Amino acid sequence: MPNIKSQKKRVITNDKRHLANASQKTRLKSAIKAVKTAVEANDKDAAQTAYSVASKHLDKAVSSNIYHKNYAARQKSRLAKAINTIA
């Protein structure tokens, strides 16, 4: 445990940010899983709706420096490709 006042504050701030980042990552993973589930069920409308939600979460994660922009681009590309395989 730190003794310096500013370091005590940093511990509190780091814990808050960790919780916020973990929550955002969980929402993102759930959104991606929703797209994959809809694709496996061959439900194109649900997949496209879930894709728009997942895309929004990916963009937010990139803008808040949780993930790299290439990670988001790769995930969007893979999800879009999976949706396009549905006839």
A tleap script that builds the chain and sets N, CA, C and O, in Angstrom:
source leaprc.protein.ff14SB
mol = sequence {
  NMET PRO ASN ILE LYS SER GLN LYS LYS ARG
  VAL ILE THR ASN ASP LYS ARG HIE LEU ALA
  ASN ALA SER GLN LYS THR ARG LEU LYS SER
  ALA ILE LYS ALA VAL LYS THR ALA VAL GLU
  ALA ASN ASP LYS ASP ALA ALA GLN THR ALA
  TYR SER VAL ALA SER LYS HIE LEU ASP LYS
  ALA VAL SER SER ASN ILE TYR HIE LYS ASN
  TYR ALA ALA ARG GLN LYS SER ARG LEU ALA
  LYS ALA ILE ASN THR ILE CALA
}
set mol.1.N position { 0.850 -1.183 0.000 }
set mol.1.CA position { 0.000 0.000 0.000 }
set mol.1.C position { 0.893 1.243 0.000 }
set mol.1.O position { 1.857 1.320 0.762 }
set mol.2.N position { 0.567 2.218 -0.861 }
set mol.2.CA position { 1.401 3.408 -0.938 }
set mol.2.C position { 1.245 4.315 0.280 }
set mol.2.O position { 0.204 4.338 0.936 }
set mol.3.N position { 2.289 5.044 0.553 }
set mol.3.CA position { 2.281 6.008 1.652 }
set mol.3.C position { 2.078 7.433 1.161 }
set mol.3.O position { 1.617 8.291 1.914 }
set mol.4.N position { 2.419 7.687 -0.092 }
set mol.4.CA position { 2.335 9.030 -0.653 }
set mol.4.C position { 0.897 9.319 -1.073 }
set mol.4.O position { 0.224 8.470 -1.658 }
set mol.5.N position { 0.441 10.522 -0.770 }
set mol.5.CA position { -0.960 10.882 -1.001 }
set mol.5.C position { -1.361 10.744 -2.467 }
set mol.5.O position { -2.429 10.210 -2.766 }
set mol.6.N position { -0.527 11.212 -3.375 }
set mol.6.CA position { -0.873 11.145 -4.795 }
set mol.6.C position { -0.933 9.697 -5.284 }
set mol.6.O position { -1.733 9.369 -6.161 }
set mol.7.N position { -0.102 8.848 -4.727 }
set mol.7.CA position { -0.132 7.444 -5.123 }
set mol.7.C position { -1.362 6.731 -4.575 }
set mol.7.O position { -1.882 5.810 -5.205 }
set mol.8.N position { -1.826 7.153 -3.408 }
set mol.8.CA position { -3.080 6.616 -2.876 }
set mol.8.C position { -4.238 6.963 -3.810 }
set mol.8.O position { -5.122 6.144 -4.061 }
set mol.9.N position { -4.213 8.198 -4.319 }
set mol.9.CA position { -5.242 8.622 -5.268 }
set mol.9.C position { -5.160 7.820 -6.563 }
set mol.9.O position { -6.184 7.456 -7.142 }
set mol.10.N position { -3.944 7.548 -7.010 }
set mol.10.CA position { -3.761 6.771 -8.247 }
set mol.10.C position { -4.338 5.364 -8.098 }
set mol.10.O position { -4.932 4.836 -9.038 }
set mol.11.N position { -4.167 4.761 -6.936 }
set mol.11.CA position { -4.712 3.421 -6.705 }
set mol.11.C position { -6.230 3.447 -6.863 }
set mol.11.O position { -6.808 2.560 -7.491 }
set mol.12.N position { -6.868 4.462 -6.293 }
set mol.12.CA position { -8.321 4.582 -6.394 }
set mol.12.C position { -8.742 4.809 -7.841 }
set mol.12.O position { -9.682 4.181 -8.329 }
set mol.13.N position { -8.039 5.710 -8.522 }
set mol.13.CA position { -8.361 6.012 -9.911 }
set mol.13.C position { -8.161 4.793 -10.803 }
set mol.13.O position { -8.983 4.523 -11.678 }
set mol.14.N position { -7.079 4.057 -10.589 }
set mol.14.CA position { -6.808 2.865 -11.390 }
set mol.14.C position { -7.894 1.825 -11.202 }
set mol.14.O position { -8.295 1.166 -12.162 }
set mol.15.N position { -8.379 1.666 -9.968 }
set mol.15.CA position { -9.450 0.703 -9.721 }
set mol.15.C position { -10.731 1.101 -10.451 }
set mol.15.O position { -11.415 0.254 -11.026 }
set mol.16.N position { -11.051 2.395 -10.423 }
set mol.16.CA position { -12.250 2.870 -11.117 }
set mol.16.C position { -12.139 2.626 -12.622 }
set mol.16.O position { -13.082 2.145 -13.250 }
set mol.17.N position { -10.986 2.958 -13.192 }
set mol.17.CA position { -10.788 2.779 -14.629 }
set mol.17.C position { -10.811 1.303 -14.996 }
set mol.17.O position { -11.347 0.930 -16.039 }
set mol.18.N position { -10.233 0.461 -14.144 }
set mol.18.CA position { -10.225 -0.976 -14.403 }
set mol.18.C position { -11.652 -1.508 -14.484 }
set mol.18.O position { -11.971 -2.291 -15.379 }
set mol.19.N position { -12.505 -1.092 -13.562 }
set mol.19.CA position { -13.896 -1.537 -13.577 }
set mol.19.C position { -14.628 -1.048 -14.822 }
set mol.19.O position { -15.392 -1.798 -15.431 }
set mol.20.N position { -14.396 0.206 -15.199 }
set mol.20.CA position { -15.043 0.758 -16.385 }
set mol.20.C position { -14.573 0.041 -17.647 }
set mol.20.O position { -15.383 -0.283 -18.516 }
set mol.21.N position { -13.264 -0.207 -17.752 }
set mol.21.CA position { -12.726 -0.894 -18.927 }
set mol.21.C position { -13.221 -2.329 -19.001 }
set mol.21.O position { -13.564 -2.813 -20.079 }
set mol.22.N position { -13.260 -3.011 -17.868 }
set mol.22.CA position { -13.726 -4.400 -17.844 }
set mol.22.C position { -15.181 -4.475 -18.260 }
set mol.22.O position { -15.575 -5.388 -18.986 }
set mol.23.N position { -15.980 -3.528 -17.811 }
set mol.23.CA position { -17.393 -3.497 -18.175 }
set mol.23.C position { -17.557 -3.283 -19.678 }
set mol.23.O position { -18.380 -3.937 -20.319 }
set mol.24.N position { -16.775 -2.371 -20.230 }
set mol.24.CA position { -16.859 -2.085 -21.661 }
set mol.24.C position { -16.413 -3.289 -22.483 }
set mol.24.O position { -17.019 -3.591 -23.511 }
set mol.25.N position { -15.359 -3.981 -22.045 }
set mol.25.CA position { -14.895 -5.177 -22.749 }
set mol.25.C position { -15.956 -6.269 -22.728 }
set mol.25.O position { -16.163 -6.960 -23.726 }
set mol.26.N position { -16.626 -6.423 -21.592 }
set mol.26.CA position { -17.654 -7.447 -21.470 }
set mol.26.C position { -18.814 -7.158 -22.414 }
set mol.26.O position { -19.308 -8.060 -23.091 }
set mol.27.N position { -19.253 -5.890 -22.460 }
set mol.27.CA position { -20.336 -5.522 -23.378 }
set mol.27.C position { -19.945 -5.795 -24.824 }
set mol.27.O position { -20.760 -6.270 -25.615 }
set mol.28.N position { -18.697 -5.493 -25.167 }
set mol.28.CA position { -18.221 -5.706 -26.525 }
set mol.28.C position { -18.214 -7.186 -26.877 }
set mol.28.O position { -18.678 -7.575 -27.949 }
set mol.29.N position { -17.691 -8.007 -25.983 }
set mol.29.CA position { -17.634 -9.449 -26.248 }
set mol.29.C position { -19.032 -10.044 -26.381 }
set mol.29.O position { -19.255 -10.935 -27.200 }
set mol.30.N position { -19.969 -9.554 -25.578 }
set mol.30.CA position { -21.349 -10.021 -25.672 }
set mol.30.C position { -21.965 -9.629 -27.009 }
set mol.30.O position { -22.701 -10.415 -27.606 }
set mol.31.N position { -21.672 -8.425 -27.480 }
set mol.31.CA position { -22.198 -7.959 -28.762 }
set mol.31.C position { -21.644 -8.795 -29.907 }
set mol.31.O position { -22.375 -9.143 -30.834 }
set mol.32.N position { -20.359 -9.117 -29.847 }
set mol.32.CA position { -19.742 -9.951 -30.885 }
set mol.32.C position { -20.345 -11.349 -30.865 }
set mol.32.O position { -20.608 -11.935 -31.915 }
set mol.33.N position { -20.560 -11.875 -29.676 }
set mol.33.CA position { -21.150 -13.206 -29.554 }
set mol.33.C position { -22.578 -13.222 -30.107 }
set mol.33.O position { -23.004 -14.225 -30.680 }
set mol.34.N position { -23.313 -12.134 -29.944 }
set mol.34.CA position { -24.675 -12.054 -30.469 }
set mol.34.C position { -24.675 -12.142 -31.988 }
set mol.34.O position { -25.550 -12.777 -32.578 }
set mol.35.N position { -23.693 -11.505 -32.621 }
set mol.35.CA position { -23.585 -11.581 -34.084 }
set mol.35.C position { -23.288 -13.013 -34.505 }
set mol.35.O position { -23.922 -13.535 -35.422 }
set mol.36.N position { -22.331 -13.649 -33.844 }
set mol.36.CA position { -21.959 -15.017 -34.200 }
set mol.36.C position { -23.127 -15.978 -33.993 }
set mol.36.O position { -23.328 -16.886 -34.799 }
set mol.37.N position { -23.888 -15.791 -32.938 }
set mol.37.CA position { -25.042 -16.647 -32.670 }
set mol.37.C position { -26.098 -16.480 -33.762 }
set mol.37.O position { -26.677 -17.465 -34.220 }
set mol.38.N position { -26.350 -15.237 -34.180 }
set mol.38.CA position { -27.329 -14.983 -35.234 }
set mol.38.C position { -26.870 -15.574 -36.564 }
set mol.38.O position { -27.686 -16.071 -37.340 }
set mol.39.N position { -25.572 -15.520 -36.824 }
set mol.39.CA position { -25.040 -16.097 -38.067 }
set mol.39.C position { -25.199 -17.614 -38.052 }
set mol.39.O position { -25.567 -18.212 -39.063 }
set mol.40.N position { -24.922 -18.236 -36.907 }
set mol.40.CA position { -25.076 -19.694 -36.809 }
set mol.40.C position { -26.531 -20.114 -36.974 }
set mol.40.O position { -26.811 -21.212 -37.455 }
set mol.41.N position { -27.460 -19.240 -36.574 }
set mol.41.CA position { -28.885 -19.539 -36.713 }
set mol.41.C position { -29.410 -19.151 -38.097 }
set mol.41.O position { -30.601 -19.309 -38.365 }
set mol.42.N position { -28.546 -18.648 -38.976 }
set mol.42.CA position { -28.909 -18.212 -40.328 }
set mol.42.C position { -29.991 -17.141 -40.309 }
set mol.42.O position { -30.875 -17.145 -41.167 }
set mol.43.N position { -29.938 -16.240 -39.362 }
set mol.43.CA position { -30.898 -15.145 -39.239 }
set mol.43.C position { -30.199 -13.851 -39.652 }
set mol.43.O position { -29.539 -13.196 -38.846 }
set mol.44.N position { -30.360 -13.502 -40.923 }
set mol.44.CA position { -29.599 -12.372 -41.464 }
set mol.44.C position { -30.026 -11.042 -40.851 }
set mol.44.O position { -29.176 -10.200 -40.562 }
set mol.45.N position { -31.323 -10.839 -40.647 }
set mol.45.CA position { -31.791 -9.569 -40.080 }
set mol.45.C position { -31.255 -9.364 -38.668 }
set mol.45.O position { -30.771 -8.284 -38.329 }
set mol.46.N position { -31.343 -10.399 -37.858 }
set mol.46.CA position { -30.842 -10.299 -36.483 }
set mol.46.C position { -29.325 -10.100 -36.482 }
set mol.46.O position { -28.786 -9.364 -35.656 }
set mol.47.N position { -28.650 -10.763 -37.417 }
set mol.47.CA position { -27.196 -10.643 -37.504 }
set mol.47.C position { -26.801 -9.210 -37.866 }
set mol.47.O position { -25.858 -8.661 -37.298 }
set mol.48.N position { -27.516 -8.614 -38.801 }
set mol.48.CA position { -27.182 -7.239 -39.200 }
set mol.48.C position { -27.467 -6.246 -38.079 }
set mol.48.O position { -26.713 -5.294 -37.876 }
set mol.49.N position { -28.551 -6.472 -37.357 }
set mol.49.CA position { -28.861 -5.606 -36.223 }
set mol.49.C position { -27.792 -5.737 -35.146 }
set mol.49.O position { -27.325 -4.739 -34.597 }
set mol.50.N position { -27.409 -6.976 -34.851 }
set mol.50.CA position { -26.377 -7.215 -33.843 }
set mol.50.C position { -25.030 -6.677 -34.317 }
set mol.50.O position { -24.224 -6.218 -33.507 }
set mol.51.N position { -24.783 -6.732 -35.624 }
set mol.51.CA position { -23.528 -6.214 -36.173 }
set mol.51.C position { -23.416 -4.710 -35.957 }
set mol.51.O position { -22.342 -4.209 -35.624 }
set mol.52.N position { -24.518 -3.987 -36.144 }
set mol.52.CA position { -24.462 -2.536 -35.955 }
set mol.52.C position { -24.164 -2.195 -34.499 }
set mol.52.O position { -23.443 -1.237 -34.220 }
set mol.53.N position { -24.717 -2.977 -33.568 }
set mol.53.CA position { -24.434 -2.765 -32.143 }
set mol.53.C position { -22.969 -3.078 -31.848 }
set mol.53.O position { -22.289 -2.321 -31.155 }
set mol.54.N position { -22.491 -4.204 -32.381 }
set mol.54.CA position { -21.106 -4.611 -32.150 }
set mol.54.C position { -20.132 -3.592 -32.744 }
set mol.54.O position { -19.103 -3.279 -32.144 }
set mol.55.N position { -20.466 -3.085 -33.918 }
set mol.55.CA position { -19.612 -2.093 -34.566 }
set mol.55.C position { -19.518 -0.826 -33.717 }
set mol.55.O position { -18.445 -0.239 -33.581 }
set mol.56.N position { -20.633 -0.418 -33.157 }
set mol.56.CA position { -20.664 0.758 -32.281 }
set mol.56.C position { -19.781 0.531 -31.050 }
set mol.56.O position { -19.015 1.413 -30.661 }
set mol.57.N position { -19.890 -0.644 -30.444 }
set mol.57.CA position { -19.078 -0.948 -29.265 }
set mol.57.C position { -17.588 -1.006 -29.615 }
set mol.57.O position { -16.747 -0.555 -28.838 }
set mol.58.N position { -17.269 -1.558 -30.776 }
set mol.58.CA position { -15.873 -1.615 -31.201 }
set mol.58.C position { -15.308 -0.204 -31.379 }
set mol.58.O position { -14.192 0.083 -30.946 }
set mol.59.N position { -16.077 0.666 -32.013 }
set mol.59.CA position { -15.602 2.039 -32.221 }
set mol.59.C position { -15.406 2.763 -30.900 }
set mol.59.O position { -14.447 3.518 -30.741 }
set mol.60.N position { -16.313 2.538 -29.947 }
set mol.60.CA position { -16.170 3.176 -28.647 }
set mol.60.C position { -14.941 2.658 -27.910 }
set mol.60.O position { -14.244 3.422 -27.242 }
set mol.61.N position { -14.677 1.357 -28.034 }
set mol.61.CA position { -13.511 0.772 -27.367 }
set mol.61.C position { -12.220 1.335 -27.949 }
set mol.61.O position { -11.252 1.550 -27.220 }
set mol.62.N position { -12.202 1.571 -29.248 }
set mol.62.CA position { -11.008 2.156 -29.877 }
set mol.62.C position { -10.832 3.603 -29.443 }
set mol.62.O position { -9.718 4.038 -29.153 }
set mol.63.N position { -11.928 4.342 -29.399 }
set mol.63.CA position { -11.821 5.759 -29.046 }
set mol.63.C position { -11.408 5.960 -27.593 }
set mol.63.O position { -10.832 6.994 -27.252 }
set mol.64.N position { -11.696 4.979 -26.729 }
set mol.64.CA position { -11.285 5.095 -25.328 }
set mol.64.C position { -10.006 4.312 -25.039 }
set mol.64.O position { -9.682 4.041 -23.883 }
set mol.65.N position { -9.281 3.950 -26.103 }
set mol.65.CA position { -7.964 3.301 -26.010 }
set mol.65.C position { -7.992 1.970 -25.265 }
set mol.65.O position { -7.027 1.621 -24.586 }
set mol.66.N position { -9.079 1.234 -25.385 }
set mol.66.CA position { -9.117 -0.101 -24.795 }
set mol.66.C position { -8.543 -1.113 -25.784 }
set mol.66.O position { -7.818 -2.029 -25.395 }
set mol.67.N position { -8.871 -0.942 -27.059 }
set mol.67.CA position { -8.343 -1.810 -28.105 }
set mol.67.C position { -7.699 -0.967 -29.194 }
set mol.67.O position { -7.989 0.222 -29.328 }
set mol.68.N position { -6.832 -1.588 -29.963 }
set mol.68.CA position { -6.161 -0.936 -31.086 }
set mol.68.C position { -7.129 -0.847 -32.261 }
set mol.68.O position { -8.026 -1.679 -32.393 }
set mol.69.N position { -6.951 0.154 -33.107 }
set mol.69.CA position { -7.878 0.342 -34.225 }
set mol.69.C position { -7.844 -0.833 -35.194 }
set mol.69.O position { -8.864 -1.155 -35.803 }
set mol.70.N position { -6.695 -1.477 -35.348 }
set mol.70.CA position { -6.622 -2.621 -36.251 }
set mol.70.C position { -7.410 -3.809 -35.708 }
set mol.70.O position { -7.958 -4.594 -36.482 }
set mol.71.N position { -7.470 -3.947 -34.393 }
set mol.71.CA position { -8.277 -5.008 -33.785 }
set mol.71.C position { -9.740 -4.813 -34.152 }
set mol.71.O position { -10.426 -5.761 -34.535 }
set mol.72.N position { -10.211 -3.575 -34.033 }
set mol.72.CA position { -11.604 -3.283 -34.354 }
set mol.72.C position { -11.880 -3.521 -35.833 }
set mol.72.O position { -12.908 -4.096 -36.190 }
set mol.73.N position { -10.980 -3.087 -36.683 }
set mol.73.CA position { -11.158 -3.275 -38.122 }
set mol.73.C position { -11.192 -4.757 -38.476 }
set mol.73.O position { -12.000 -5.190 -39.296 }
set mol.74.N position { -10.318 -5.520 -37.858 }
set mol.74.CA position { -10.268 -6.959 -38.114 }
set mol.74.C position { -11.562 -7.640 -37.667 }
set mol.74.O position { -12.112 -8.472 -38.388 }
set mol.75.N position { -12.041 -7.285 -36.483 }
set mol.75.CA position { -13.273 -7.882 -35.972 }
set mol.75.C position { -14.466 -7.524 -36.852 }
set mol.75.O position { -15.293 -8.383 -37.159 }
set mol.76.N position { -14.559 -6.257 -37.260 }
set mol.76.CA position { -15.665 -5.833 -38.130 }
set mol.76.C position { -15.628 -6.587 -39.450 }
set mol.76.O position { -16.662 -7.015 -39.964 }
set mol.77.N position { -14.430 -6.743 -39.991 }
set mol.77.CA position { -14.281 -7.446 -41.260 }
set mol.77.C position { -14.722 -8.905 -41.133 }
set mol.77.O position { -15.442 -9.416 -41.991 }
set mol.78.N position { -14.296 -9.563 -40.078 }
set mol.78.CA position { -14.654 -10.966 -39.878 }
set mol.78.C position { -16.157 -11.131 -39.682 }
set mol.78.O position { -16.765 -12.053 -40.226 }
set mol.79.N position { -16.748 -10.231 -38.901 }
set mol.79.CA position { -18.190 -10.322 -38.657 }
set mol.79.C position { -18.974 -10.054 -39.940 }
set mol.79.O position { -19.947 -10.750 -40.231 }
set mol.80.N position { -18.552 -9.047 -40.708 }
set mol.80.CA position { -19.235 -8.731 -41.960 }
set mol.80.C position { -19.130 -9.885 -42.942 }
set mol.80.O position { -20.092 -10.210 -43.638 }
set mol.81.N position { -17.957 -10.501 -42.994 }
set mol.81.CA position { -17.766 -11.648 -43.875 }
set mol.81.C position { -18.667 -12.805 -43.464 }
set mol.81.O position { -19.226 -13.492 -44.318 }
set mol.82.N position { -18.808 -13.021 -42.161 }
set mol.82.CA position { -19.678 -14.085 -41.673 }
set mol.82.C position { -21.143 -13.802 -42.024 }
set mol.82.O position { -21.883 -14.715 -42.391 }
set mol.83.N position { -21.557 -12.538 -41.909 }
set mol.83.CA position { -22.940 -12.180 -42.245 }
set mol.83.C position { -23.195 -12.383 -43.731 }
set mol.83.O position { -24.271 -12.832 -44.128 }
set mol.84.N position { -22.207 -12.051 -44.548 }
set mol.84.CA position { -22.373 -12.178 -45.998 }
set mol.84.C position { -22.437 -13.628 -46.464 }
set mol.84.O position { -22.857 -13.884 -47.593 }
set mol.85.N position { -22.034 -14.579 -45.633 }
set mol.85.CA position { -22.119 -15.984 -46.018 }
set mol.85.C position { -23.559 -16.507 -45.909 }
set mol.85.O position { -23.887 -17.550 -46.476 }
set mol.86.N position { -24.420 -15.775 -45.173 }
set mol.86.CA position { -25.812 -16.184 -45.053 }
set mol.86.C position { -26.521 -15.896 -46.374 }
set mol.86.O position { -26.464 -14.784 -46.898 }
set mol.87.N position { -27.186 -16.916 -46.897 }
set mol.87.CA position { -27.860 -16.739 -48.203 }
set mol.87.C position { -29.222 -16.081 -48.063 }
set mol.87.O position { -29.908 -15.865 -49.062 }
savepdb mol mol.pdb
quit
